[in-house]
Amino acid sequence: MNNRDNQRNLLIVNSRDKTTGSTSNFKYSLGDVSLDINSIALKQASIPHLHTNISENNNDLILEMGTQFNLSNTAELNYTINGITSSVPIPPGTYTLNSLITSLNNNNGGFGEWYYDPLTNRVDFRVISAGVNINGVDFLTGGAPAIMNILGFSLPVNCPTGVGSTITGTNAPTYVENNIFNIEIPTAQYTSSSLLTEVMTQLNLFFTSIATGTLVNDKVEIVNSTDTWKFRKSNIADILGYKVEEMIFQGTQTAQGVPDLFGTRYLYISSRVLSNGYNALQKGGDKTSILGCLPVCSTYGNIDKWEQEYLVKKDYPSPINVNNLDIQILDDQGGVVDLQGTDIVLIFECWCNTKL
């Protein structure tokens, strides 16, 4: 039997005895003692369940207000430069004013650019290539739909030659530029109803009329009688049960799934010192310094206790000398949890060259 395996010691870490930091992200010192550790494993953990289901790690909500339109077939924006008539293709798809302008700028070959001016509520076109001759750029009638008409230009229209030469649409664009709002929901422990109430309070700061939010057959339904809107990919939208990739701009939005207020499923115990590098693989192959995983089985306000039946050892290539170490308690998104100042206890089993 390997002699190293016989020299087992316990390393007990109580956040109450930390040298610096919070109770979920701290430094810890062994004082005048140091350990030459060959292997280590997390044996037990005791962590209060005072991390809220909505925290700074998942309280983002992105609202987009505006309109969109669908192209079932490739559309064309027709133009003439240097006596040659051509077109900018716009692939089939769902577009907002923003994404339509982006597609035009990406597909025109670099002779010009379109941009929206929110102060005038008009779209401008500007020549950006010195290769445009004395006749400039002629935008022609035609196309189904007529893209330049959608942008607010009356056709035909000419943009004079010269880099920086600009023309402005006669009319406002058919589809106004969408407004995007980044919202932070206050951190707290929520139920489905209380979270929906808070979300509606925040949304109604941006809607032009008061919208209502209710739970219909356990699913969130938000009704706005004046604005067309949708959520962008964000944590709160996911938590409310919305699949944002299936949303379109409209006044009433019903979630595809039920709210998920369970919060983090696991707490991860991480230490750069004790991992001595990487110890786990996570999403996308990310390497992390996680030494153990604690399933969250308690309700808010109680405590999660865990003991490893079969120890998972971290073996070091050569002994590491430990006097000061770090501990982080992470949620399942990799963010440090807020335990509101309550203490944790971790017990590690160490394989050392000598017995304490």
N, C-alpha and C positions, 0 to 999 in steps of 0.2 A: 504493500500500500504506500502511495506517495506520502512522504512525511509532511509535505505542505498541507495536505488535506486534513491532517490530524490537529493542526493548530487553529482551531476555530475560536473566534471572538465575536462578541456583539458590539456593534457601534450604534448607540442610541442617540438620535438627534431630535431635540425638542426645540421648536422655534422660539420658545420662551427664552432660551439661552443664546439666541443669535447675537452676533456682534454688530451687524448692520442690516438694514433692509426691512421689508415687511414680513408678515408671517407666511407669505406664499412665494417670496423671492428674497432670499437672505444669504448672508455669509455666516459661517459657523467655524469656531476655533476649538481645537483640542487642547489649547493652553500650552503647557510645558511638555506635553506628550506628543509623539508622532508615531504613526503606524507604517510599517513596510508591508503593504498589502499585495498578495499574489492574486487573489480573486475576491469578488464581492457579489452579494445578492440581496435584493430587498426581501425581507422576511415578513414584516408587518407594517401596517400604516393605519393611522387614525386621523381623520380629517373632518372637521365640522362642515356640514352642508349649509354654509351661509353665502355661497356664491350664487348670485341671482341668475334666473333663466334669461334675462336680458341684461347684458353687460356691455362694457366698452368694446368687447370683441365681436359683438353681433348686433349692435343697435342701429345700423345704418339702413336707411330707406331712401330709394331714389325714385322720384316722381317725374314723369315726362308728360307735359301737356302740349297738345297740338293736334295735327291731323296727319293722315297718310293716304296714299292712293296706290292702286295696284296696276301694274302693267302686265297683261297676259302674254304679250308678244314684244319682241324687240322694237323699240321706238328709235327714231332718228332725228337728229337736229341737223338741218341742212345748211350749208354755207359755201361761199366761193372765196378762194384766196388765189391771187396770181392767175386768174382766169380759169382755175380748176375747181369744179364743183365736187364737193364730198360731203360726208356726214359724220356726226359723232353718234355711235350706237349706244343706246341705253338698254341694257339687258332686262328681260322680264324680272319682275319682283315687286316687293312692297317698298314704297319710298315715302320719306318725309322730305320737306324742302331741303333740309340739311344733307340727307343722303343722296338726293338727286344732284345737288351741286357738287358733292364729292365725286359722284360717278362721272359727271361731265368733265371735271378737272383731271380725273384719272385717265380718261379715254379720248381726249381731243388731240393727242400727239404733241402737246406743248406749245401751241400757238397762242393760247390765251387762258384766262381764268375767270370764273364767275364767283361772286361772293355776295352775301346778303348784308345790307346795312340796316341794323335794327332801328337806328335813329330816324331814317327816312322811310322805313318799311318798303324798300325797293331793292331789287337785285341789280348789281352792276356787272358789266363785262369789261375786262382790261386786256389789251394786247401785251404779251410778255415775250414775243419772239421778234427778233430783227429781220426774220425772213419774210415778213408780211410786206408786200410791195406798196407802191404809191396809192393803189386803189383801196387799201385796207381790207377789212373783212366784211363781206355782204352776207347777212343772214336772210335766208329765203323762206317763202311760205312752203307749207307741206309738212308731212309727218303726221302720224296718227298715234297718240295725240301730238299736237304741235308744241314741242317742249319749250321753245322760246315764248310762246303765248302763256304757258303755265307760269313761266318766270316773270311775266308782266310786260314783255316787249311787244310792240305793235309791228307786225311784219309787212313788207321787208324793211330791214334797217341796216345801216352801214356804220361800222366802227372805223374811223380814220386810221391811217398807218402810223407807225411809231410806237416804240416800246413805252408803255404807260398810258397810251391813248385809251380813253374810257367812255363807255356809253351807259346810260341808266335806263332801266325799264320805265315805260310810261305809266304803268299801273302797278298796284301792289300785286305780289305773286298770288296765284290762286290758293296755294297752301302756305300759310304763314310759317315762319320758323318756329320750331318747337322749343319750348322752354324746359330746362332740366333743373330740378331742385334736389339738392342733397340734404336730407333730413336726419337728425339724430334723435332717436327716442330716448327719453330719460331712463337710466338704468334702474331696475327694480325687479322684484319678483311679481310676475303678472299671471293672471288667469286669461283665458281667451277673451272674456268680456272686458276686463280692465285694459288689456292691451289694445283691443279694438277702439275703446273709448279714447285712449291716448293718441292712437294713430289718427283718428278722425279730428281730434283737436289740432294736430299738426297739419293735416291735409287742408283743413278749412282756412288755414292762414294763406293758402295759395289759390284755392278755388274761388271763382267769382261769385258763387252762391253757396249757401250752406248745404253740404252733402251729408247723407246719413249712412251709417254703417250698422248692419245687423247680422246676426247669425241665423241663417236659414238652413234647416236640416243639418246643423252643426258646421256649415260652411259660411265663410265671410262673404257678405254681399254689400258692396258700396255703391250708392246711387247718387249721381250728380246730374242735375237737370239741365245744366248750361254748358259744361265743359266736356271736351273729349280728352281722354287721358289714359295712361297705363303706367304700370311700374316697370322700371328697369331692374336688371339682376341685382339683388341686394338681399341681405340677411333677413330683414323684417318681412319682405315680400315672401320669401321662402317660408318663414315661420307662420305667416298667415295662411299659407296653403296655396299661394299663387304660383303657377308655372308661367313665368314671364314670357317665355318663348312662344306661348300660345295666345298671349294677350294682343288685342288690336285696340286702336284708339276708339273709345266709345264712352258714353256717360255712365253706364251701369257695368260694373265688373264683379263677377262672381268667381270666387276661388275654385280651383279645380280639386283641391284637397282640403282636409280639415286642418285647423291650426295645430302646430306642434310646439307646445310650451314645456316640454320635458327638460330643455336645457342640455348641457353637456352630458353625454352618456358615460364618459370616462374622465378621470383625472390622471394625468401623466406626471410621474415624479422624474425630474430631470436634474442632472448634475454634470457640468463640463469636467470638473475635477475627477469625480468618481468614475465617469464613463471613460476618461482618458482617451477622448476621441469620440467616435460614433458607436452607438449601441443598438440602433433601431432604424428600420425603413418605414417611411410613411408615404402619403400621396405623392405621386409623380416620382417616386424613387428618392425622395428627400431623406438624407441621413440626419439623424437626430441623436441627442445625448440622453435618451430616455432609459431609465433603469427599471421602471415598473409601471404597471397600469392598474388603477383602482376603479372598479365599476361603481357608478353612482346609483345606489339602490335605496337610499333613504329619501324622505321628503324634506323639503326646505325647513331648516331650523333644528334638524336632528344631526346625527353624526354617522359617517361611513367608516366602518372598521373592516379591515381586510388582512388575511393571513395567507401567505403562499404555501400551498401544500407541497408542491414540488419546486424547489428553488431553481431559478434560472440564473446561473453564475455568469458573471463577467470575468473572464480570465485575461490577465494582462501578460503581454509578451515577456515582461520582466517586472519585478516588484516596483510599485510606486510608493513614494513616501508621502504620507498625508498628514498635514497638520492643520491646514485651513481648507475648507471646502465650501461649495455653493450648492444651494437647493432652490429649484423652481417647481411650483405646482402649476401645471398647464391644463387648459381645457382641450376639447377635441378639435379645436381650430388652431391650437398652438399658442394661444395667448395666456398670459399669467392671470390666474383667477384672483378675484378680490374676496378674501375671507373675512373682511371687516374687522381685522385685528385679532381674530380668534386663533389659538395656537394649534399646531399640528405635532404629531409624534411619529417618527419613522424609526424603524429598527432594521439595521442591516446585519447580515452575517458575513464576517470577514475571514478569509483564510490567510494566515500570516506565518512568517517564519518562526515567530516565537509566541508563546502564550503570555497573555497579560498577567 
